[in-house]
C-alpha cells in the first residue's frame, strides 16, 4: 500500500471569503513576507487587518471613549471597509441592546463625513426589520426598532420612518407587536412629541383603545400603563441624548429620508473581499 501524500497546507489568505482567523503575530509575519502590494495575497492580508481593526474598535466603544474611537475609525479606510464597519456595528448593537444609544451616536458622527455609510446602515436595518417582522423574530425586531429610535434621536434618519413602524406595529396587533411599539416610543417619544404631537396623540389613542379592548396579555397592558405615565412625565427618564452622546452640531447633521416602502439593497457584497487590479492607484484615493 502506497503511503498517502500529505495534503498541501492551505493558504489562509486564499480562501473564498478570506475569513480564516489569523493571530496578530501571523498577520504581521505574512505582511513582511509579501513585497508585491498589488498582489491578491497582500490585498487579502490588508482586508483581514482592516476587518479585525474595525471590529475591535466597534466592540470597545462606550460613552467615555467614543470621541477617541471616532478618531481611530477615521484613520481607517472606511470607504473600502464600509460593509465591514456596518456589519460590526449591527452585530455589536444586537448583542448589547442597552448600549444602542452609544452605537447610534457613533453612527451620527461617521454620517457627517461618510453619509453613504449612514444610508447603507439604514438600508440594512430596514431589510432586517422587515425580515424579523415577517418571521416573528421578536428579539431581532425589538433590537432593530430600538436602533431606529436612537438614530432618529441623533437625526441620522427622519421621524417619518419611526411613525411608519409604529403604525405597522399597532395595525395588526399582537402582544409582541405592541411590546415593540412601546419599546420604540420610550426611546424616541420625546423627539416625536416635539416634532409631531398630533400623530403622537393618535398613537396613544390607539394604545388606550387596546387597553379597553381586553385582548392583550396583562403584562403588555401593564407596559402600556407605564408608557402613559412616562408620557405624562414628558419622557424625562428617556431623554433624546444620554450625557456625553450629543456629539454632532446641528449645522453638521445630515438626515436621511427613509420609508419602509423604499426598495433598498443591503449591498452584502461589500462584506466580502474583492481583488482590486488597480489597488496601488486606488488606495491613496480611498484613504484621502
N, C-alpha and C positions, 0 to 999 in steps of 0.2 A: 504494500500500500504506500503510495507516494505521500510524502509529508505535505500538509497544507501550506500554501503560501500565505505569509502574513498579510493582512489587509493593509493597504496603504493608509497612512494617517491622513484623516480628513482635515483640510484647512478650514478652521472655524470661520474665517472671513469669507469663504466662498460658498456658504450655504445659501439657499434660495432667498431667505429673508435677512440673512446676516444677524440672526437672533441668538446665536450661541453666546452664553455668558463667558466673558474673558476677565480674569482678575486684573486689577490695575497694573501690576508689575509685568504681566504678559502683554498687555496692550502697549506699554512703553517699550518693551523689548521688540515687539513686532514693528512699531513705528520706526525705531532706529534701524531696523534691518531693511526697510524699504526706502529706496532712494528716488524712485520714479514717482513723482507726485501726481502724474496724470494716469497712473495705472489703476486698475479696478481694486486690487488688494489695498492700496493706500486709501482710496476713496471709501472703501468699506470700513477700514480702520477708523478713519475720521468720523464716519457716520456713527459707529458704535460709541466712540468717545463723546460725541455730541449728545447722543441719546442718554448715555449714563450721566452726563453733567446736568442736562435739563431735568431729568427725573430726580436727581439728588437735590437740586435747588428747590424744586417744587415741593418735595417731601419735607423739607426742613423750614419752610416759610411759616412765620407766625406774626402776631401783632407787633412784637418788639424788633424783629429783624427784617420786616418787609421792605423797608427802603434799601437796605444793603443787598437783599436778594434781587430786587429790581435792577440795581446797578450791575450785578453779576450776570443777570439774564441778558441785559442789553450788550454785554461783551461777547455773548454767544451769537452764532449765526442763526438768528430767528427766522430768516427768510427761508433758508434751506430746511430748517428743522421745525417749521411751524406745525406740521402734522404731529410730530413727536411731542411738542410742547403742549398742544391742546389735549392730546391723549393722556399725558401725565396729569394735567390739571383736572380733567374729568374723572380720572381714576382716583386721584387723591381726594377730591370732593365727595365722591360716592362712598369712600371708605371713612371719611371724617366729616360727616354732615354738620355737626355742631360748629365747625370752623369754615362753613360756607362763606361767611362774610369776609374772611381773610382771602380766600381764593377769588372772590368777586372783586375785592379791592385790587388784588394783583392784576387781574384781567383789565380793570379800568385803566390802570397806568400803562400797561402794554398797549392797550387800544388807542391811546393818544399818539403813539409812534407807529404802530402797525395795525391800522384799522381792519385790514384783511384778516388778521388773526382773530380779532374780536368777532367779526362777521362769521368766520368759519366755525368758531366755537358755538355761536348761536345756532347756526345751521345744524350742527351735530346734536345739540341739545334738543332742538325741535324734533329731529328724527328719533332721538332716544325717548322723548316724551310720548310721541305717537305710538311707538312700538310698545312701550311699557303700559300705556293706557289700554291698548287693544288686547294685550296679553295678560292683563290683570296682574302685572308685576308691581305690587304695592310699594316695596322698598325703593325700587328704581324710580318709580313715578314720584314718590314723595321727595327723594333727593333732587330730582330734576326740577320740580316746581320750586323748591327752596332756592336752587341756584338761580332760576329765573327771577325770583323775588329780589334777591340781593343784587343781581345785575341790573334790575330796574332801579333799585335804590341808588346804585352807582352811576345811573344814566348811561349805561352801555347800550340799553335797549329801551325803546319807547314803551309807555304804560299799556298801550293797546294789546300787547301780547298777553300780559297778565289778565286783563279783562276778558280776553277770549278764552283763556284757560279756565278762569273761574266760571264763565258762562257754560262751558262744556261740562265741567265737573258737577255743576248744580242743575244740569238739564236732565240727564239720565242718572237718577240718584241711587247711590248705594252707600253703605256705611263707609267704604273705603274712599269713594269719590268725595263725600262730604268732609272726611278727615283730611284729604288732600287740599280742599279749598280752604279749610281752617288753617292748615299749616302755612299756606301761601298768604292768606290775609293777615296773619300775625306778623309776618316778616315785612310785608310791603304795604300794610294797611295805612301807615302814617303818610306815605307818599301818595297813595291812591286817594285818600281822603282829601288831601290838599289839592290834587290835580283835578279830580272829578267827583265831588261829593254827591252829585245826583245819581251816578251809576252805583256808587257805594251804598247809597240809601236803598236802591233797588236790590242789590245783592243781600243786604241784611234783612230786607223784607222777605226775600226768598228763604233765608235761613229761619226767620221767625215762623213762616208758614210750615216749614219742615218740622219744627218743634211741636206745632199744634197737630200735625197730621198723625203723629204717633207711630210711624213705620220704622223709625230708626232705632238702633240699639241704644240702651240707656246710657252707655259710655259715651257715645257720639253726641247724644243730646246734652250731656253734661259739658262736653267740649264746646258746643255751640253757646251754652250759657256763659262759660268762661270767656269766650271770644266777645260776647256782648259787653261783659264787664271791662275787658281790655279796651274796647272801643270807647266806652264811657269815660275811661281814664285817658283818652286821647293817645293811646298806644305808647304811654310814657316808658313802659318797660321794654318796648320794642322800637328803639329809635332807628332812623334810617342808617346811621353810621355809628358803629362802636368807636370808642375812644382810640385814636391813632389810625383810623382807617378812612378818613376823609382826606384823600391824598391828591385829588385832581382838581385844579382850579376850574371854575365854571367856563372860562374862555377857552380852555384846552379840551373840554369834553367833546367827544364825537359820539352821537347817539344813533344807533341803527334802528330803522323801521322794519320790524318783522311781524308777520302774521302766521297763524297756524296753517292757513291755506296756501302759503307760499310753497312753490316747488323748489326744494333745496337739495343740494348734494353734500354729502359728508366728506367727499374727496379723500376717501380712505387710502388711496394710492400714495398719498403724501406720508403715510406711516411707514412706508417700505422703501428700502434703499433702491436707488436708481443710478446706474452708471452715467456720468456726465462726460462725454467725449471732449468737451471744452472746459474742463474743470479749472485748470490754471487760469484761464481767461475770465471765467465767471466768478470764481471765488472772491476776488477783490471787490467785485460789484455787490455781491451779497453782503459782504462784511461792511461795505460802505453804507 
